[in-house]
C-alpha cells in the first residue's frame, strides 16, 4: 500500500496486487471509495461532494503520478 496524498482529512492510496482498471482508494472520516484514475469515476463506495471535489482536483494535477504508481505496483494488471 502506498499513500499518495493526505489532503484536508482525505487519504488517497494505491494497493499492490490490485485489479484493473487503474484506480485509487479514497478514505475520509466515514467515507470510502474506489476512484478510476483516468476518468475520476467512482467505481465503488460513495464520497461527499467536498471529498469528491478534493479527489478530482488532486487527480487533475497528479493523474500521471497516480497512474505510474498503479502501474509500478501492479505490473501485470494494467
N, C-alpha and C positions, 0 to 999 in steps of 0.2 A: 504494500500500500504506500502510495506517495501522496503527501498533502501538497497540492499545487498552490493553494491560496487560503487565506483566512481573512475575510473582509466583513467588518461590522457584525460579527457573530455567525457569518456564513462560512462553512468549510467546504472546500472543493477538493475531491480526492479522485485518484485513479488506482485501480487494483490490478495486480498481475494475475495472469491466468483467466482473464475475463473474456466475455463473449462479444462478438460484433453486434451492432455497429459500434464504432468508436464513441465512447461516452465517458462522462464524469459522474461521480456520485456526489450529491449535494446534501449537506446536513446543516440545519439551522433550528435551534430550540427543539420543538416537537415536529419539525418538518423533515421529510426525507424524499429524495427524488433521484432518478437517473435521467440525465440530460444528454441528448445527442450533441456531440462536439460540432459537427458540421452545420446542423440546422437549428440547434437550440431547442428542439422539440423535447418536451417531457415525455420520456418513454415509459416511466413507471413512477408512482408516487404522486405527490402534489406539493406545490410551493405557493406561498402567498405572493401577491403582486409585488411587494417590496423585495422579497428574495429572488423572484423571477427576474426583476429588473437588475439586481446586483449581478446575477449569474450571466444575464445577456450582455451586460456591459463588460464583464470580465472576459467572456468568450470573444467578444468583438475585438478586444485588444490582445488576447492571448491564445487565439484559436490554433495558431501554428505550434506554439509551445505545448498546448494540451494534446494535439494530435501526435506530435513527436513523442511525448511521454507515453501515450497509449500504445503507439507502435513499438516503442522500446520495451515496454513491459509485457506486451502481448504479440511477439513477432510472428507467430503462426496464426493469428486470429484477426488479421486485418483484411 
